[in-house]
């Protein structure tokens, strides 16, 4: 579920959603997100799609305009657009999670209505330790806050604390063609590693839960990385499928408002350079699941550990340092990390490091990382030492989230014909 940022958005289409014939055949369309727009790394990009729609549900009134431009001279809508995102509480939150998602949330919360949650229900699709799950959930929440998520601007909560996530997932599962799920690339990769006999059904239906996470909150935009594009496509297709099967006049006959049950969300594509790669393989994404801790910088790593990991990280033997050379993926990755933690432009970093050797640059990168992460680590310890404060934050966030989620869920139950209490 998670990555992003954009200072200027494209206009959204206000046309009513069209139900593609592929949905009736149980086939997912191909070609979604084939084209992206190149922009400055400090900006965000919103992908326009013809099937965008306004939500007619009672719990998420749309703004009067779909122009989401963030320029200072643009008129500001009285209703802020909504964004949802989250990170799994598995393993340690690392630099890739932070630079690719959490750091960008800090910018987004100033402009949008934001809900950030710890996706603990997703964390049980693969083998895990129950005690570690609860501990990691609290730790991840504390990291959100330590990184700068402001509870006066954003709702922070635990996914399982809002029961509507699991309920909506079951309802959506009933209308999701199994053929769609069998095509999910991540399922194929993870099931191959685990072995078919050991794979739980939850790994197959994971994308349906992700769709529920998004659609429950009538989300306008969803931060997505390259590895989540297919899941985002399925989410949009499911929204349109439910709107077609149960929305409009059919919903109105059931006593509802009619129109669309779900808003069809738009994807936010992360800025160039925000996809942080492994320290041991510049062609692989930095990941919690990598068996080698040497492959990543964890946000809570002590100074000496950071220094050791950067000292031992994979480099090359070519002279000088440069961006965007396909033959030097590790070089591009480390320069990008330096750019992101220092806040410098790509051009500034290219000029500064062009003639450096690896020894000089690694020392520079180590200092930059330590300086950037130190305030986060200090704040994290403060939050973790005050359990009452953290409990209050999560309770308040779940309460606010449930108000939105329950309204959506009630609409779905009504439209699908359930007898309500």
ZANU-569386 format. One record per residue: residue in three letters; x, y, z of N, C-alpha, C in turn. Coordinates in steps of 0.05 Angstrom, whole numbers, plus 5000, padded with zeros to 4 digits. Layout:
REM residues N
ALAXYZXYZXYZ;...
REM end
This chain:
REM residues 421
UNK501749785000500050005000501850245000;UNK503550315000504650535002506550694992;UNK506750944974508851134969507851374955;UNK509451614956508351844942509452114945;UNK508152304931508052584936507852754911;UNK506252974911505853144888505053424896;UNK506353614883505653894890503654004870;UNK503353864847501453964827500153724814;UNK497453724813496053494802494753564776;UNK494253364760492753394735489853414742;UNK488253534724485353544729484253264726;UNK482253204742480952944741478452964724;UNK477852744711475352734695473052714714;UNK470852844707468452824724466252664711;UNK467052504691465052334678464252104695;UNK461852004692460951774707462551524699;UNK463051344718464651104711463150934691;UNK464750824672463550634653464450354661;UNK462650174660463249894668464349754644;UNK466949684644468149554621467149274617;UNK466949194592465948924586467748714597;UNK470348774602472248584613471348484641;UNK469948664655469048584682466948364681;UNK465248384661463148174658464347904651;UNK466747914639468047664631469947564652;UNK470247714674472047634695474947674687;UNK475547874671478247924662479148204670;UNK481648224680482648494686483848614661;UNK483348864658484449004634487449024638;UNK488849034615491749074615492349364607;UNK494749444613495549704603495249934623;UNK494149884647493850094667496550194676;UNK496750454678499250584687501650534668;UNK501050514642503250464624505050714620;UNK503750944623505251194618505351354644;UNK507651454650507951634673509251884663;UNK508952104678509952354670512552414685;UNK514652504672517152564685516952844697;UNK517552854723517453104737519853124756;UNK520153354767522353404786522053214810;UNK524153094820523952904843522553014867;UNK522553274870521253394894518253414891;UNK517253344867514353364862513053094861;UNK510353094860508852854858507452844831;UNK506452604825504952584800502452434803;UNK500252534793497752404794497152304766;UNK496352054764495651944738492751984732;UNK492052104709489252144702488151894690;UNK485651834696484351604684481551674677;UNK480551574655477951654645475651564663;UNK476251354679474051244695473751364722;UNK475051594727474751724753471851814757;UNK471051814782468251894787467952024814;UNK465852174816465152274843463552074858;UNK463852074884462451884900459751994908;UNK457651824905454951914913454151804940;UNK456051684954455451574980455051795001;UNK453551725021452851925042455251995059;UNK457251825059459451875079461852015067;UNK461752095042464052225030463252415009;UNK462252645017461352844998463652944981;UNK463452954955465653044938465853344939;UNK468153444932468553724930467153834906;UNK466854094904465454224882467054214856;UNK469654174859471354164836473253934838;UNK474153824816476053604816478853714810;UNK479153974810481854084806483254084832;UNK485453924834486853894859489554034857;UNK489754244842492354384839493154494866;UNK495754474872496754564898498154834896;UNK497954964873499355224870497955424888;UNK499555614898498555804918496355984907;UNK496256034880494356224870491856084860;UNK491555814865489155674857487055684879;UNK484555684872482455684892482555424908;UNK482155444934482255214952479455104956;UNK479054844951476454724956475854704985;UNK473254734992472454725020472654445031;UNK472654245013472953965022475553855012;UNK477253765031479853675024479753395012;UNK481353334993481553064981482752885002;UNK482052625000482952435020484952235009;UNK486952175027489151985020489351785042;UNK489651525035490251315055492751175047;UNK494251085067496650925062497450785088;UNK499150585085500050435109502450265104;UNK503650165125506050005124505549755141;UNK506549525133506249285148508149285173;UNK507149185195508849165219510548905220;UNK511748835197513448605196516248695193;UNK518048575209520848655208521248945217;UNK523549055211524049335220523449525197;UNK522249755204521749965184524450065175;UNK524950055149527550125138527550385122;UNK529850455112530150705097528350715072;UNK527950475060526150475036523350535043;UNK522250425066519650495075519350795081;UNK521450905094521451185102521551375078;UNK523551335061523951525039521851475017;UNK520851235014518951174993516051235001;UNK515551245027512751285036512451485059;UNK513451415082512851565107513851855105;UNK516151905094517152175092515352345075;UNK514252225054512452375036509752435050;UNK508952265069506452315083506452585097;UNK508852655106509052915121508253145104;UNK508953125078508153335059505153325053;UNK504153085048501453045041499453135062;UNK500153095087498253155109497653455111;UNK499353625099498953905100496854005080;UNK496253835061494453915039491953745038;UNK492153495046489953305044488953195070;UNK486553085070485652935093486952665091;UNK488552595112490252355110489652155132;UNK489651905124489251685144491651495139;UNK493251455160495551285159495251055179;UNK495350815170494850595189497050375187;UNK497150215207499049995209497549745199;UNK498349635177496749425164497349155175;UNK496549105200497148855214495648615203;UNK493348655191491848435179493348315155;UNK494748485141496348395118498848235128;UNK499748295151502248175161501947875168;UNK499547765169499247485177498947305153;UNK499247405128499047235105501347055101;UNK503547105115505946935115506546855144;UNK508046645149508746565177509746795194;UNK508946815219509747035236509546945265;UNK510747105283510647055312508547235325;UNK506447135337504347305348505347525367;UNK507247455385508247655404509747875389;UNK511247805369512648005354510748185338;UNK508548075330506548235314505548475331;UNK504748425355503648635372505848845379;UNK508248745384510448925391511149095366;UNK511348965343512049115319509949315311;UNK507349255317505149435311505449695326;UNK506049675352506449915369508950065359;UNK511049915353513550045344513150195318;UNK511650075300511150205274509550465278;UNK507550455295505950695301507650915312;UNK509450835330511251035342513151155321;UNK513950995302515751095281514251295263;UNK511651235257510051435242510251705255;UNK509751705281509651955296512352085298;UNK514451925302517152025305518052145279;UNK517152045257517952155230516552415224;UNK514452485239513152735234510252735227;UNK508952495228506052485223504752625247;UNK503152835240501853005260499052915265;UNK498352835290495752735296493552955295;UNK494353205294492453415291491653445261;UNK493153325244492553335215491853065203;UNK492752855216492352585205491252395226;UNK489852185217488951975234490951745233;UNK491951655256493851435257492451215272;UNK492250975260490850755274491850485264;UNK490950285278491650005271489349885254;UNK490049765232488049655214486049475228;UNK486949285244485149095257483349225278;UNK483849475286482249615305479649725292;UNK479549725266477149805251476149555237;UNK474049435249473149175239471949185211;UNK471249415202470049435175471949345154;UNK474649345159476549255139476048955132;UNK475748795153475348505149472648455138;UNK470548605147467848555137467648625107;UNK468748855099468448935071470048745054;UNK472348645064473948455048472248215041;UNK470648105060469047875054466947935033;UNK465648165035463648245015464848274988;UNK467248394986468548424960469548164950;UNK470347984967471347714959469147574943;UNK466647614951464347474938463947564909;UNK464947804902464647904875467247924859;UNK469347814871472047824858472447564842;UNK472747574816473247334800475947214809;UNK475946954812478446824821480646854800;UNK479846884775481846924754483447174758;UNK482147384769483647634774485847584794;UNK485247434816487147394837489447214828;UNK488747014811490846834801492946974784;UNK492247214774494047364757495947544772;UNK495547564798497147754814500047654815;UNK501847824806504647754805505847694832;UNK505247864852506347824879505447554890;UNK503047474885502147214895503746984882;UNK504247004857505746804843508546784854;UNK509847014859512547014868512746914897;UNK511047004915511146924943510346634946;UNK508346544931507446264934509546074923;UNK511046164903513245994892515345954913;UNK515946174928518046154949517145984972;UNK514546014980513545865003512845574997;UNK512245524972511445254964508345234965;UNK507145134944504245134942502845004966;UNK503944794977502644654999502544825024;UNK504245025027504445175051503245455049;UNK502145515026501045785021498145795031;UNK497545995048494946045059493146195039;UNK490546165041488646305023488946605026;UNK489846695050490146985054492047115035;UNK494146965027496047075008494847124981;UNK492946944974491546984948489547214949;UNK488147244972486147454974487147714986;UNK489747724990491147965000490248214984;UNK490148214957489348454942486448544948;UNK484748354955481948434962481948584988;UNK483548505007483748655032484948935027;UNK486848945009488049205002485949384989;UNK484249274972482149424960480149524981;UNK479649355001477849435023479049665038;UNK481649655044482949875058482550145045;UNK482650135018482450385003479550474999;UNK477850294991475050364984473350435009;UNK474050325032472650385057472550685062;UNK474750825055474951105062474451295039;UNK473251185018472551354995474951524987;UNK477251394984479751524980479851654952;UNK480851894951481252034925483851944912;UNK486051924929488651854918489951644936;UNK491551474924492951264939495851254930;UNK497751304948500551274942501250984934;UNK502350944911503050674902505850674890;UNK507250454895509850414883509550224859;UNK511750164845511650004822510649724828;UNK511149624852510349344859507449334867;UNK506049564869503249554877501349644854;UNK502449694831500749794809498549594802;UNK499249344801497249144794495049124815;UNK495749144841493749144862491949384860;UNK493149614853491549864850489649834827;UNK490449704806488649664783486349494792;UNK486849284807484649104816482749264834;UNK483849434851482149604869480149774852;UNK481249894832479550064815477449894800;UNK478249664790476349484776474149384795;UNK474949324820472949234840470949454846;UNK471949704849470149924854468149954832;UNK469049934807467249964784465349724783;UNK466349494789464649254788462349264808;UNK462949344833460849374853458949594846;UNK460049824836458250044828456349954806;UNK457349784788455649694766453549484776;UNK454449294792452649084801450549174821;UNK451249364838449449434860448849734863;UNK450249904848449850184851447550294833;UNK447550554831445550684814442650644823;UNK440950584803438150544809437650294827;UNK439350094824439049854840439349914869;UNK441350084876441750164904439350334914;UNK438350504896436150674904433650514910;UNK433250294895430950124900431149984927;UNK433649954937434149834963433950034986;UNK433250284979432850494999435250675002;UNK437250644985439650804986439451054969;UNK441651204968441751454953441951414923;UNK442851184915443351144887446151254879;UNK446851224854449451314845451651114852;UNK454051214853456351034859456550974888;UNK457050714894457550634922460350704930;UNK462250654912465050714918466150924900;UNK467851094911469351274894471651114881;UNK472151164856474351024843476951184847;UNK478851084863481151244870483251274848;UNK484751484850486951534831489551464844;UNK491451354829494151284840495951534841;UNK497551544862499751744863502351594859;UNK503851674839506351544833508551684847;UNK510351534861512451664876514451804858;UNK515752014868517652164852520051994845;UNK521352074823523751924815525751914837;UNK526951694842529051664862527951574889;UNK525351564893524251484919524151184923;UNK524751034903524850744906527650664914;UNK528050614939530750554950531350254945;UNK533750204935534549934929536349814951;UNK536749554948538349414968541249504968;UNK542549494992545349574994547149354983;UNK546049114979547648894969547048824940;UNK544948954929544248904901542649134891;UNK543849304874542549544865540249504846;UNK539749254839537449184821535049084836;UNK535349044863533148944879532249154899;UNK529649164904528549364922529449304951;UNK530049504967530549474995528049355008;UNK528449125022526048985031526448865059;UNK524248855074524348735101524748425099;UNK523848315076523948025073526647925065;UNK528448105058531148015051532447885075;UNK533547645073534647505097537147645108;UNK538447815092540847955101540148235111;UNK540748285137540248545148542248745136;UNK544348655125546348825112545148965087;UNK542948865077541848965053540249225057;UNK539849305082538149535088539149695111;UNK538349945112538750125134536150145149;UNK535950035173533550055189533450335203;UNK531050435206530850705217531950725245;UNK531950505260532950505287535750395290;UNK537150355268539950265270541650465284;UNK543350375303545250555317547350665297;UNK548750865305550750995288552850795278;UNK553850635295556050445287555050245267;UNK552550165269551349965251551050105223;UNK550050345223549750495197552450515184;UNK554450595199557150635188558150375176;UNK557750155190558749895181557349805155;UNK554649845155553149765131553949925106;UNK554350185109555150345086557950275078;UNK559750225097562450155091562549895074;UNK560749705080560849445067558949425044;UNK557349625038555349605016556749574989;UNK555249454971556349394945556749644928;UNK559049664915559549894897560749774871;UNK562249934856563549844831566349964830;UNK567749894809570549974807570950204787;UNK568850314777569050524757569750794770;UNK571150974756571951234768569651424769;UNK569551604790567551804792564851684799;UNK562951864804560251774812558151914794;UNK556151764786554151874767551451744771;UNK549351904764546651804764546051674737;UNK543951504738542551404714544351244694;UNK546551134703548050954686547050674691;UNK545750544671544550274676546650064684;UNK549150124678551249934685552249974714;UNK551150184727552050254754549650284773;UNK548050084777545550104793546150184822;UNK548350074834548950134862549750434864;UNK551150534845552050814845549550994845;UNK547750934827545351094824543651084850;UNK543450854862541950814887543150974910;UNK545750954914546951094937546951394933;UNK547251494908547051784903544251874908;UNK542251714901539451784905538751804935;UNK539851614951539451614979540651874991;UNK543051934983544352184992542652424985;UNK541652434961540052654952537552684970;UNK536152464976533752474990534052545020;UNK536252455032536552515061537752795065;UNK539052905044540153175047538253395037;UNK536353315021534453505009535553664986;UNK537853574976539153714954537853624927;UNK538253784907537253704881539053504868;UNK538053364848539653164834542053294821;UNK541653534810543853674797545953754817;UNK545153844841547153914861548753674870;UNK547553454873548953214882550853114860;UNK549853134835551553044812554153214811;UNK553853474815556253644814558053594838;UNK556853564861558453524886560053264885;UNK558853054874560052784877561352684851;UNK561252834830562152744804565052624805;UNK566852764819569652684819570452534844;UNK568552474861569152334887569952044882;UNK571551944901571951654901570051534922;UNK569851264922567851134939568351184969;UNK570851184977571551225005570551495015;UNK571051705000570151975008567051985008;UNK565851874988562951894986561551735009;UNK562551495014561351335035561451475062;UNK563551615068563751765093561751995093;UNK561452125070559452335068556652235071;UNK556052005058553351885060552751795089;UNK554751675102554351575129553551805148;UNK555052025146554452265163551652375157;UNK550952385132548352485124546052315135;UNK546452055134544451865144544151885174;UNK546351895188546351915217545052175226;UNK545752395213544552655221541552665215;UNK540752535194537952535187536252365205;UNK537352135212535751935228535851985258;UNK537952135268538252175297535752295310;UNK534652515299532352635312529952445312;UNK529652285292527452095291527751885313;UNK530251795316530751585337530351695365;UNK531051945370530652065396527652095402;UNK526152185382523252225385521951955389;UNK522851755375521751485377521951375406;UNK524251415418524651315445522851465465;UNK522351715460520551875477517751765475;UNK516851705451514051605447513751335459;UNK515651155454515450885464515550875495;UNK516751075507516851075537514251185549;UNK512451285532509851385542507651225529;UNK507150985540505150805528502350915528;UNK501651075549498951185550498451375527;UNK500451535520500251725498499751575472;UNK501351365467501151215442498351075441;UNK497450965463494850835464492651035457;UNK492851275467490851485462490751565433;UNK493151585421493351655392491951445375;UNK492551195381491450975365488450945369;UNK487450995393484650975399483151205385;UNK484251445386482951675373482951635343;UNK485151535332485351495303483351285294;UNK483151065309481250855301478350945303;UNK477751115323475051215326474251385302;UNK476051565294475551735271475351575245;UNK477151385242477051215218474551045217;UNK473650945240471250775240468750925233;UNK468651185239466351345232466051345202;UNK468251375187468151385158467651105147;UNK469150905157468950635147466150515151;UNK465050555174462450435180460250545162;UNK460450805155458450925137458650795110;UNK461050745100461450615074460350325076;UNK461150185097460349905100457249875101;UNK455950055115453050045116451750085089;UNK452950265073452050305045452250045029;UNK454549905032454949665017452949445026;UNK452649415052450649215062447849275051;UNK447149525051444549605041444249545011;UNK446249624996446049594967446049294959;UNK447449124975447648844968445248684979;UNK443448824992440948695000440848555027;UNK442748615044442748485071440648605089;UNK439448435105437548525126439148635149;UNK438848885154440349015175438849015202;UNK440449015223439249015250438049285256;
REM end
